[in-house]
Every structure is written in structure tokens, then in C-alpha cells.
Amino acid sequence: MLMALFQPDIPQNLGAALRLGACLGVPVHVIEPCGFPLSDKGIRRAAMDYGEPAEVKRHPGWADFRREAPGRIVLFTTKGAQPFGDFAFRPDDALLFGRESAGVPDDVHDACDERVFIPLMPGRRSLNVTVSAAIAVSEALRQTGQMPKPLVP
């Protein structure tokens, strides 16, 4: 299981995604270019104290990510085919989240193996990308039995 961010626009969202990945044990893949300068130092700054435990992989573009994705690419999109709760996740899925400002372009949308959405109340457009990732990753980990186990004292 991995979480992939397509050309993120907002560094704070990347930082929150890195923290999410570190806390849940899910690698974070960043598909560049980003809407802000991205460096290893910038990743550490965005992740704050979670930068080191987070597993981060940078991809120079979509084609590079697509070649390296371990299993299905599951796109979370408002144009999804089915609600994420009705979808059967697999342990090697790559959960893909689009840009905050524009989602993903049509060619990326069409190249994904699956397209799912998070149901919202009528009249609501979308959630913050990291909130969406937290909902999605949690459900995918739950379904596949990969949710971190708490330490029992």
C-alpha cells in the first residue's frame, strides 16, 4: 500500500500527508512537478518532526510513477466510478490523490486502474486532499489488515 500525491500545490498539505504516512506506516510518493519548490530540505521542513520516519519517494513525472507502481493505481476523484466504501482494496494498491487546485489531467485519470470517490453531502464539492487521503488510507489499511497494531504495555 502506498499513498501518491500528484503534483501537490500546497506544502502544508504535503507535510500533513508525510505525517499521515509516517504514523500509519504507508510510503508517500510525490509525483512532480510540485506547485512549490521541493527539495529534500523542504520535505523535512514540511514534515516537521515526522520527516525522518516518513518513507518518501519522489518521481520526476507521471510516467516514472506509473512504471514503478507496484499494483493497481486507485485514483480518488470526484469523477469516480464507485464509492470508496464499496471498493475492495488490495495490499499492493497505490492510492492516488490529485492536485488541490485541479485534480489530475484526463490522461492520468484515464490511465488509472480504478476510480473511486468519497461520498459527500449534496452541494459539497470536495475535501482537503490530506483529509481525503486519511479517510482513504485508513479504509484501505483496515480492509487489507495492514492497520498498525498498537503497542500494549
Secondary structure by P-SEA (a helix, b strand, c coil): cbbbbcccccaaaaaaaaaaaaaacbbbbbcccccccccaaaaaaaacccccccbbbbbccaaaaaaaccccccccccccccccccccccccbbbbbccccccccaaaaaaccbbbbcccccccccccaaaaaaaaaaaaaaaaccccccccc
